[in-house]
Amino acid sequence: MSGPAMLEVLDPGLLTTVQDAGRSGWARYGVPPSGPLDTAAFAAANALVGNPPTAAALEITLAGPVLRAERECLIAVCGAEFELWVGTLPAPTWHAVYVRAGRIITFGMRRSGARAYLAVSGGIALPPFLGSLATYLPGGFGGLDGRALRAGDRLPLGGTIARDWMQRAGRVWPVDRRPPYTTQPTLRVVLGPQDDYLTAEGVATFLNSAYQLTPEADRMGARLQGPPIAHRGPTGIVSDGVVVGSVQVPPDGQPIVMLADHQTTGGYPKIATVLRADLPLLAQCLPGDRIRFAAVTLAEAQATA
């Protein structure tokens, strides 16, 4: 009996990892959720090809891969805008695209954004670790051996394909359902839980200033640079829980937004938490892009869920 069809990696691109919806329930043991930084683009790509919303796909950062599909399938690429070819033909992003068996999928020039998500009908079918296929690079687990893809890797494709997968070819994700990506996003936040550790002037600085994304930003956190946020007294707290979107303020007053691979506890005061609905906007920012913050109420935040 032959094995599963594969997606062969001819060129991995700069940083391409396998991600699914994330690894929940393990934070108490120090294991972060991981998963896609841009959850909206990830979900759209899976929906276009008929996959469940939790199916594993590829997160592609800054420079895309070259892949060969061993079976006919649908693909969808959402998020950052790349030139894309299937064989010798250009293919659109935010579309379900039919791929014949043996065709090569090539990512070309990146036009905008930082991260794209490639979903394949049937999903990527690697063995889960702690219930998830999400790659956690600092821990070296999940995905394919806990690492970024390399040339020569072969990713097994799942056998469960939507019955109407062929009819899905050509479908487009509506423009009005795509995140409003920009190089100068304003991220909505709920203040707290430790905003009282910062001065009133410091909180005002946070809400009224633009902060640049630094080159040190990664999947663990988005380090920002701008007007320092003043602490009221001690610059540390007794370490407590951190979640995706927590905004920590270390002693230098420069905020850090925690992302999918964040540490699960931290000893810096958290001035605010970014709404999950707005984190995709941050995920597509590049170093030098300018980020602002706007406070909303808890009720307003819950209305976006």
N, C-alpha and C positions, 0 to 999 in steps of 0.2 A: 504494500500500500504506500502510495507516495505521501510525502509530508505536506504541510500547508504551503500555500503560495507565499512568496516573499516580496518585500520591498527592499531592493538592493541599494546600498549607499555607494555611489561612485565617487562623490565628493561631499564631505560632510558640511561644508560651509564653515562659518566662523564658530558658532556655538549652537548646535542643534541637539535637543534632548527630547525624550519621550515624556509626555505629561498626560495624566488623566485629571479628573475633577479634584483630586487631592486626597490626602491621607488624614481622615478625621479620627478623633478619639484617642490620640497618642500624645497630646501636648503634656499631659501629666508626667510622662516619662521623658520629656525633653525632645520629642520628635515633632518638628513643625509640619504643617499641612502640605507644603510644596504645591504642585499643580500649576496651572497657567497664571501668568501675571495679568494677562488680558482675558478675563473670564468671558467677556461678551464676544470677542472674536472667536475664541475657542468653541463656545456654544453654537455660534452661527455656523462655523465650518462643519461641525458634527451634524447639525440639523439639515444642512443642505444635502449631505450624502446619505441621510436616513439613518444615522447612528443614534444610539441612546446618548443623552447629554453627558454621561460619565465616560464615554469611550475614549481610549487613549489615542492621542494624536501627536504631532511633532510641533514643538515650539522652536522657531527659527529666529535667530538674533543677528541683525545687522547685515549679514551676508548669507545668502541661501545656499542650499545643497543642490546636488545633481543626483537623481534617483532613477531606478528602473523598476517598473511594475511587472511582476511575473504573470499576473492575471489581469483580465479586463476588470475595470473598476471605475468608480466615480471618485474624483478628488475635489476638494474645495480649499482654497487659500483665502484666509480672512485676516484682517489686522493691518499691519504695515503694508504699503503698496510696493510690490516688486514687479519687474518684468517677469513674465512666466511663459514658458513654452512647453508644449506636449509634442514630442517629436520635433518637427520643424515648424509647427504651427503655433502662433501666439495664442495664449489662453487668458481669459479675464480672471481677475480676483473677485471674491464675493459671489462666485457662480459655482454651480455644480458642473464639473467638466468630465466628459467621458474620456477614458484612457484605454486604448487597446493593449492587450497583453504584449509585453516586450518593449513598449514605448518608454522613452526616456523623458523624465520631468526635470526641467532645468529652470532654476531661479537666476534671473539676470540682475540688472541694476536695481538697487533700492531707490524708490522715488520719495518716500516719506515714511515716517514712523520708525520704530525700533524692532518690533517683534511681529512675526506672522505665524499663523497656525495652519498646518496642513493636515486635514482629515482625509482618511481613505475609507471607502465603504467597507464595513466589517470591522474597522478599527485595527489597532496594532495589538497582537495577542501574545505578549510576553508574560512570564509568570509573575504574579503580584508579590510584593513584599509588604508585610503588615497591611494587607488588604488593598493595596494600591499599586499602580504602575508608575506613579509620579517619581521622577528622578530628583533625588536630593544630593546635589554634587558635594557639599561639604562632608556629608556622612558617607558618601560612596555607596548608596543603595537606591533601589528602585530603578525603573526603566531598564536599560540594557547595561547590566553590571555596574549600575550607579555612576555612569559616566556619560559624557557627551559622545555623540556618534563619531565613528571613524570610517574612512574609506575601507570598503570590503565588508562592512557589517551587513547582515541580512535580517530584516525584521519580519517575523511571521504575521500574516494578515488573518484576522478573525474570519470564521466561517459563517457567522450570523449576519446576513445582509437583508436590508429591507426588501420586501417583496416587490415594491414598485421602484426599485433602484434605477432601472433603465428609464422609467418615465420621469425621474427627477433630473435627468441630464438637461442642462440649460436653465435650470431654475436660478433665480437671482435673489440675494438677500436684500430686502427693501432698503433704500437709502435712509428712510426716516427711522429705521430700526438699528442703524449703525451708530456707534458712539461718535459724538462730535469732536473728533480728534483735532488738536491744535497744538502749536508750539508754545502757547501761552495759556494753559488751562487754569481755571479757577476751580479748586477742589473744595467741595462742601465738607465741613467738619462739625462734629459735636464736641464742644469743649469738655475737658476733663479726661480722666478722673483726678489728675493732680495739677490742674491749672492754677490752684492756689499756691503751689510752690514757686510760681513765677509772679513777678510784680504785675500790677494792673497795666503799667506802661509796657512791660514785656509782652503781655497778651495782646495789647493794642498794636505793638510792633509786628507780631506774628500775623495779625489779621489785616494789616494795612501795608504790608511790604511785599515785594516780589523777591523770590528766592530762585537762584539758578541751580539746576541739577548739575552735580559735579561728576567728573570721570570715575570717582570711586563708587558710584551707584552700581548695584548689582541685584541679583535675585533676593538677597537677604534684606536689603534696605536701600532706599533712595536718599543719599546724603545730599543736603542742600546747603547753599552758601548765600548769605545775605546779611541784613542788619541783625546783630546778635539779640537774642531774647534774654532779658535780664531775670536772674533768679532772685527770689525774695530772701533766701538765706542759704541753707545747705543745698548743694547741687546734686546730692544723691538721695535715694530713698531706700527703704528695705525692699529688696528685690521682690517683685510680684509679677503677675501674668502679663504677657504681651500678646496682642492679636494682630492679624493682618490689618493694616491701616493705622495702628498706633503711631503717634508722632512723639518721639522722645526728644528731650532737650538736654544734651550733655553739658558739661561745665563750660564749653566754649560758646554756648548759646546758639549753635547752628543746628537746626532741626533735622531729624532723620525719620523718614516715613518707613515703617516696617512693611515688608513685602512677603511673598509666599514662603520663602525659606528662612524667615526670621527666627531668632532665638526665642524660646518660649517664656523666658523670664528676663527681666531687666531691672537695673538699679538706677536708671535716670527717670526723672519725673516725666509723665506723659501729659502734654498740654492739651491734646485733642486726639480724636480718632477720625480718619477720613472715611466717608461713606463708601461702602463696597461698590456702589453704582458708579463712583467716580474714579476708582482705582485703575480701570482700563485707560483712562486719559493719561495718567502718570506712567503707566507701563509703556506707552508709545513715545514718551519724551526722550530726547537725546541730551547729552551733556551740553550745557549752555542754554537750554530752553528755560523759560521763566515760569515759575509756578506761584500762584497766589492761593490764599485760603479764605473761605467765607463761612462764618458760623451759622448753623441752623439748629433748630430745636430737635429734641429726641423724637417728637411726634412727626416732624417734617422728615427726619431721616427714615423713620419706620415706614412712611408712606412711599418711599422709593424702593422698598424691598420687594 
